[in-house]
Amino acid sequence: MFLKMAKTVFILLGPTGVGKTDLSIRIAQDLNTEIVSCDSRQFFKEMPIGTAAPTQEQLSKVKHHFIGHLSIFDYYSCGKFEMDALEKFEELFKTHDEILMTGGSMLYIDAVCNGIDDLPDVDQELRDSLNERYAKEGIEGIRAELKILDPVYYQKIDPKNHKRIIHAVEICLTAGKPYSEIRNEKKKDRHFNIVKIGLKRDREELYARINERVKIMIQQGLEEEARSLYAHKNLNALNTVGYKEMFTYFDGTWNLERAIEMIQQNTRHYAKKQLSWFNRDSEITWFHPSQEEEIMNFIKKCRL
């Protein structure tokens, strides 16, 4: 299955709402290990309801890392997470042979498994100026600039993905050369085993769970949580499902019922996007969340 090494990182992944949290706790308890979270939205301490962060009761059962360790005002990236996660692995491997990482943030999982390119640090002033241009003028002018700075990457990028376009221009201007020349997309070696366990449900089942979970978030106080963050709605951390829709409601564009419907719809769309990404990865072994015994047996075989 893999080159046998002394240490292993098990990764429990899957779309939002599939049921990773409770199962991850039971797996970690069985392995007598700790959990490294790979849910980029749960990194931010001000957003526990809208990100379905583990409850205090759940956190008390197994030690978790990277849950609520950042503020929405902090800048964070896949590259920083790669470094932080690998550093945490080194620390945990001193006392554990196995670690469980769990989450559904595709790029962050990929960063840990494969590594990402060594990109230069972008000056915050440059980032702010580009975001200000985007807010005032839209993406067309910045996209035209990318075409001049890096025609190769310009042909590859999604013309509607303003975040990636802005990021590419940031890198070009900071490095003084095309972004496409810096990206090597070569997988980095890891000195530990990586075993990916995916959770899947039938679409109707998953969508019903998502719809119900959004209702529970509302009951738990999502509206009040979002109102407390409304003044900071332009921050990147808040440019996410659950908050964007609530902000539109606060702006008077939608009523609350419409906002809830759109949170459900956009969460379903995000889950579909996650599955499309994960389905391209042949290294994932898939299970239904109810197949807990089969998952535990699979893990045991990997430990032999």
Sequence and secondary structure as in RCSB ss.txt:
>XXXX:A:sequence
MFLKMAKTVFILLGPTGVGKTDLSIRIAQDLNTEIVSCDSRQFFKEMPIGTAAPTQEQLSKVKHHFIGHLSIFDY
YSCGKFEMDALEKFEELFKTHDEILMTGGSMLYIDAVCNGIDDLPDVDQELRDSLNERYAKEGIEGIRAELKILD
PVYYQKIDPKNHKRIIHAVEICLTAGKPYSEIRNEKKKDRHFNIVKIGLKRDREELYARINERVKIMIQQGLEEE
ARSLYAHKNLNALNTVGYKEMFTYFDGTWNLERAIEMIQQNTRHYAKKQLSWFNRDSEITWFHPSQEEEIMNFIK
KCRL
>XXXX:A:secstr
     S EEEEEE  TTSSHHHHHHHHHHHHT  EEE  GGGGBTT TTTTT   HHHHHHS EESSS B TTS 
  HHHHHHHHHHHHHHHTTT SEEEEEE  HHHHHHHHH         HHHHHHHHHHHHHH SHHHHHHHHHH 
HHHHHHS TT HHHHHHHHHHHHHHTS HHHH        SSEEEEEEE   HHHHHHHHHHHHHHHHHHTHHHH
HHHHGGGTTSGGG STTTHHHHHHHTTSS HHHHHHHHHHHHHHHHHHHHHHHTT TTEEEE TT HHHHHHHHH
HHH 
